[in-house]
Amino acid sequence: MSKYFVLLLVVALGACTGRSPQPTYYTLAANNDAVAVSQMTGAVDVARVRIPEYIDRPQMVTTSGVQVNLAQDNRWAEGLAPMMQRKLIQNIGAYLPRTTVKDANFVAPAGDYAVFVEIYELNGQLGDMARMVAAYSITGPASSIKPRTVQYSAPAGDTYDQYAISVSQMMDKLSRDISNDIATLN
């Protein structure tokens, strides 16, 4: 009798555990509205973007005060730092269309300018605002931009796809500011 009871228990427990939903994956949106800020030529190297450990994870992270929320079913399609770096490379290339923009680790001669970015804070809560605090510096052949701290905000939206768009919009603003500063060094 105990064998049947154990078998019945296993079947009942198996019926209770449904399949967990498949996660939804997000990437940063393309900036289709970038307008050239300069026609300068040259090469720009963008170093890997540094981000805080609390957002350096596959799950999308939102915050509420001191509480950090990990969205288990809503994830970045890849690491957030390399995705941010690629977004900067694409955007700076759009803002400076006659300039070659590449990953600083790409095997090629060093660029005329080097960009270093650190995201200090990326916070937000669905239904509220998202905020980014970042610092960047640019070195050039004759001069450099001292580290500059910037802050951006955007409505976080009510869904994770809207949140991903908000992060994209803040990265667009960061890219534009960096591109404007590179143009002033030229």
VMD Tcl script that draws the C-alpha trace (Angstrom):
set ca {
  {0.00 0.00 0.00}
  {2.84 2.41 0.77}
  {4.19 2.03 -2.78}
  {0.88 3.22 -4.20}
  {0.74 6.10 -1.76}
  {4.25 7.26 -2.75}
  {3.39 6.92 -6.45}
  {0.16 8.87 -5.96}
  {2.06 11.56 -4.03}
  {4.70 11.90 -6.78}
  {2.01 12.17 -9.48}
  {0.06 14.75 -7.45}
  {3.15 16.86 -6.82}
  {4.11 16.63 -10.47}
  {0.68 17.94 -11.47}
  {1.04 20.89 -9.09}
  {4.33 22.04 -10.51}
  {3.48 23.69 -13.80}
  {5.99 24.83 -16.31}
  {7.64 28.07 -15.44}
  {7.13 30.76 -18.07}
  {9.94 31.39 -20.52}
  {11.72 34.67 -19.85}
  {11.30 37.61 -22.20}
  {14.57 39.09 -23.46}
  {15.29 42.76 -24.17}
  {17.98 44.79 -25.87}
  {18.63 48.50 -26.11}
  {16.68 50.22 -28.88}
  {18.39 51.77 -31.88}
  {18.60 55.56 -32.04}
  {17.00 56.41 -35.37}
  {16.81 60.14 -34.60}
  {20.54 60.90 -34.27}
  {21.58 64.03 -36.17}
  {25.26 64.65 -36.88}
  {26.85 67.09 -34.42}
  {30.10 67.37 -36.39}
  {31.67 66.31 -39.68}
  {35.08 65.80 -38.08}
  {37.19 62.85 -39.15}
  {39.36 60.58 -37.07}
  {38.95 57.51 -34.91}
  {37.30 57.05 -31.52}
  {37.88 54.09 -29.21}
  {35.13 53.33 -26.69}
  {36.32 51.34 -23.69}
  {34.05 48.82 -22.02}
  {31.39 50.52 -19.94}
  {31.68 49.86 -16.21}
  {28.43 49.32 -14.32}
  {27.55 48.65 -10.67}
  {27.34 45.02 -9.61}
  {23.71 45.33 -8.54}
  {22.66 45.77 -12.20}
  {25.35 43.51 -13.68}
  {23.08 40.50 -14.03}
  {20.85 38.96 -16.69}
  {17.61 39.98 -14.99}
  {16.30 43.48 -15.47}
  {16.70 45.39 -12.22}
  {14.35 48.03 -10.89}
  {14.51 49.77 -7.55}
  {12.11 51.17 -5.02}
  {13.88 53.16 -2.35}
  {16.48 50.78 -0.95}
  {14.76 47.68 -2.33}
  {16.26 46.09 -5.44}
  {13.86 44.05 -7.58}
  {15.10 41.36 -9.98}
  {12.65 40.57 -12.76}
  {13.21 36.83 -13.17}
  {11.05 36.62 -16.30}
  {12.40 39.83 -17.92}
  {16.05 39.70 -18.89}
  {18.64 41.50 -20.94}
  {19.54 39.56 -24.09}
  {23.22 39.84 -23.14}
  {25.37 41.48 -20.51}
  {24.24 45.06 -19.90}
  {27.77 46.54 -19.95}
  {28.75 45.21 -23.42}
  {25.30 46.14 -24.72}
  {25.77 49.70 -23.43}
  {29.22 49.86 -25.01}
  {27.86 48.75 -28.37}
  {25.04 51.31 -28.11}
  {27.60 54.06 -27.43}
  {29.68 52.94 -30.43}
  {26.63 52.95 -32.72}
  {25.34 56.29 -31.44}
  {28.68 58.12 -31.48}
  {29.12 56.83 -35.03}
  {25.75 58.36 -35.94}
  {26.53 61.69 -34.23}
  {30.03 61.81 -35.78}
  {29.35 60.11 -39.15}
  {32.77 60.76 -40.70}
  {34.57 59.29 -37.67}
  {35.48 55.65 -37.22}
  {34.15 54.47 -33.84}
  {35.17 51.08 -32.45}
  {35.64 48.98 -29.36}
  {38.89 49.94 -27.63}
  {39.82 46.23 -27.55}
  {39.50 45.87 -31.32}
  {42.83 44.88 -32.83}
  {43.72 48.02 -34.78}
  {45.78 51.13 -34.26}
  {44.65 53.23 -31.33}
  {42.08 55.87 -32.12}
  {42.61 59.61 -31.94}
  {40.21 59.80 -29.00}
  {39.48 57.37 -26.18}
  {36.20 57.36 -24.27}
  {35.81 55.88 -20.80}
  {32.37 55.55 -19.20}
  {31.26 54.44 -15.77}
  {27.59 54.14 -14.89}
  {27.32 54.91 -11.18}
  {23.59 54.43 -10.88}
  {20.76 53.04 -13.01}
  {17.59 53.10 -10.98}
  {13.92 53.18 -11.67}
  {10.58 51.70 -10.85}
  {7.88 50.72 -13.29}
  {5.17 53.36 -13.34}
  {7.62 56.03 -12.19}
  {10.89 57.51 -13.47}
  {14.17 55.86 -14.45}
  {17.42 57.63 -13.62}
  {21.01 57.22 -14.75}
  {24.08 58.81 -13.19}
  {27.27 58.35 -15.17}
  {30.76 59.74 -15.49}
  {32.85 59.86 -18.61}
  {36.21 61.14 -19.73}
  {37.70 61.61 -23.17}
  {41.36 61.74 -24.05}
  {42.57 63.18 -27.32}
  {45.86 63.87 -29.10}
  {46.33 67.36 -27.69}
  {43.83 67.66 -24.87}
  {41.25 65.80 -22.86}
  {37.91 66.23 -21.17}
  {38.21 65.86 -17.43}
  {35.81 63.33 -15.97}
  {32.33 64.74 -16.26}
  {29.38 63.50 -14.22}
  {25.97 63.59 -15.88}
  {22.45 62.69 -14.82}
  {19.55 61.72 -17.03}
  {15.98 60.68 -16.37}
  {13.12 59.29 -18.43}
  {9.69 57.89 -17.66}
  {10.21 54.21 -16.80}
  {6.86 53.18 -18.29}
  {4.56 50.50 -16.97}
  {6.19 47.49 -18.64}
  {9.70 46.13 -18.98}
  {9.81 46.82 -22.70}
  {9.04 50.48 -21.90}
  {11.75 50.39 -19.23}
  {14.26 49.09 -21.82}
  {13.28 51.99 -24.09}
  {13.86 54.43 -21.19}
  {17.36 53.04 -20.63}
  {17.96 53.36 -24.39}
  {16.85 57.00 -24.35}
  {19.21 57.82 -21.48}
  {22.07 56.10 -23.36}
  {21.18 58.23 -26.41}
  {21.55 61.38 -24.31}
  {24.88 60.16 -22.92}
  {26.11 59.38 -26.45}
  {25.10 62.83 -27.70}
  {26.91 64.57 -24.82}
  {30.06 62.52 -25.42}
  {29.91 63.23 -29.16}
  {29.52 66.98 -28.55}
  {32.56 66.93 -26.25}
  {34.65 64.99 -28.78}
  {33.72 67.57 -31.42}
  {34.96 70.38 -29.15}
  {38.36 68.68 -28.84}
  {38.79 68.54 -32.60}
}
mol new
graphics top color blue
foreach p $ca { graphics top sphere $p radius 0.5 }
foreach p [lrange $ca 0 end-1] q [lrange $ca 1 end] { graphics top cylinder $p $q radius 0.2 }
display resetview
